Amino acid sequence: MITSKSPGMLLRVLYLFAVLDAACLLDTGMLFPRESSSREVKELNGLWSFRADKSPNRNQGFERAWYKSRLVETGPVIDMPVPASYNDVTQDPTLRDFTGWVWYEREVVVPSRWITDKGTRVVLRVGSAHYNSIVWLNGVKVTEHKGGHLPFEAEIGSLIREDPTMPCRITIAVNNTLNLDTLPPGSIQYLNDPTRYPDGFFVQNYYFDFFNYAGIHRPVLLYTTPKAYVDDITVVTDFLDNTGMVKYEVSVQGAAKATLKVTLMDKDGRCVASSDETSGVLKVADVNLWWPYLMHDNPAYLYSMEVRLMAADARATYEDVYTLPFNKHEDSDIRGKGLDWPLIVKDFNLIKWLGANSFRTSHYPYAEEIMQMCDRHGIVVIDECPGVGIKDIRSFGNASLAHHLVVMEELVRRDKNHPSVVMWSVANEPAAEMPPAGYYFKTLIEHTKALDPTRPVTYITDSNYARDKGAPYVDVICVNSYFSWYHDPGHIEVIPIQLNTQFENWYGKYQKPIIQSEYGADACARASQRPTHDVYRGVPECRPAELPQRVRPEEKAVCHR
C-alpha cells in the first residue's frame, strides 16, 4: 500500500499508474494499407445506410440491438456518403447539430478466395470516425475505438468464414459526444427548466472555435495479408558527410521464425542498400537528402524501402511484401471533415502559390493521404494531436491524461516514418497556467519523447510566459498571439513593440527556439480573390473597396459562391 499525507504525492502516483496502463495498450503496428504481390485492398467508400438514434437517451439502438439485423429493419434509414461528415449532407436541421449515436451499415461482397484461403488474414479498417466508435460484423462486435482523426482496425477472417453464404454486413455506431476526458474535451449541459425547454433538452458545449463535425471521416476498407506478415516498420534516418544512414526495425507477426529481405531503393527504383536482418543500419553513399519545397533544387527526394518476408508452417509457405513510400483545417462545404481529394490538391496548390512550405495540422491529425502528399511535395509538418480546448481544470485529471497518452501513441505509430514530420505537438492553447498543467504536460511530453526520441515535442501556447506551467518541458516555444485584434484593435503601430516584448520575455526565461505559430487580424467576409476565380466578377456591389459600405443583406448570398 502507498500512503502519503501529501495530495501532490498521491496525484503523482495516480498519474504514474495512468502512464503505465496507457503504455501497455498498443502492441501492434498500423501500417497504411498498400497493395502488393501479397496484399489486396477493397475500398468500401460510397453510400451507406444511415440512421441517427434520436431517442431521448440516444440509446435505443443498443436497447433494441440494431446491429443484430439489417438497419432498414429497425426503422427509416437514409443514404449517407462515406467518407463524409453527416452534418451538412441533408436538409434536416436536427441532424446538422445532432449529438449522440448515429448508425452506419453496408453489406459487402468478399472475394471468394479470401474466404477459402485460411492462410489469408482479412482486416476491416476505418481511417477515422468522430468520436467513439463500435463495429459489428454480422451482429458480432469486432472492435471499438475512442477518439477521432486516427485509424483503427480488426481482423475478421474467422467471422466471414463461419458461414460463407451469409452476406458480410458491417455496422458501425459513432457517437460525437465530447466530455471532459475526450480529446478535444467538452461537456453536456442539461437545461431542465420546463417553462423554457422541452423535456430532456441539452446542449453540447466545447472550447474550440471550429465546428464539431461528426461521422465516418476517412475511408473504410478491407485488406488482406498472409498469415505471417510484416506488422510494423520503424525507420530513423541520419547522415554523416555524404553518407546516409537508415536505421530500421521490422516487426513480424504470425511466424515464430521468418526470413527477411530489406531493400532500399532510390527515386528511380535502383537498389542502393539491402539487408536480410529484422533490424540494422543501411548505408547510402552520396545520399540525396529530403529537402522542403523552395529550399533545394531537388526537394522532397524520397527513397523507398521494400520488406519481403518468407515464412512457413506445417501447412503452407507465406510470403509478404510491403513498401514504404501553414496552419489549415480539413473542413469543406457539404463534406465537412470527410476526405476530399479535390480540396487536398487545391490546398497544396495554394500553399505553393503563396510561397509557403510548411503547416501545422491544427488542431488534429490530418488524413494519412495528406501526410503522403507532404512527403512527395516537400511540405514540412508540425503534427498535432486533437488536444484543443483543454480549458477546464477537470480535463487535467487521470482519465484525460491516460487517454491523451494513448492518442499520442496512436499518432506516433501512424506518422513516425514520414520525412515531412519534423515535430510533435501535444496540444493547442491549453489552460497551461492551471496548477495541474505542469505535471500533466511533463508526463505527456516525456512519454511522447520516449515513443520518438528523434523529434522535438511542443505544444502551442497562448498563456503568459511567466505562468505557463508546461513550457519548461517543451523543446520549442510555439506562441499564438493576435496583436491589434484581440486587444488594441486596429492599432497596428503597437505590433512591433508588443511582438518584440513577447519574444524577449519568452527567450529570456527559457532560452529555447521560438515559433510564432499563429497570428492574424480580422477581415471583411468574402473579400478575397484568387487569380483564377474572381468572386466579385459581375457583382459591382461586392468589389473589395466598396464591400463594407455597399453590401446589403439580400446581396450577401450572391457574394458567397
Helices and strands as residue ranges (DSSP letters): H 7-23, E 41-43, E 46-52, H 60-63, G 66-68, G 71-73, E 78-82, H 93-96, E 101-108, H 112-116, E 120-126, E 129-130, E 132-137, E 140-146, E 152-155, H 157-160, E 168-175, E 186-190, E 202-206, E 215-216, E 220-226, E 229-240, E 243-253, E 259-265, E 271-275, E 279-284, E 304-312, E 317-324, H 341-353, E 358-360, H 368-377, E 380-384, G 393-396, H 398-415, E 421-428, H 437-451, E 457-461, G 471-473, E 477-480, G 492-494, H 495-510, E 514-518, G 540-542, H 547-550, G 553-555, H 556-559
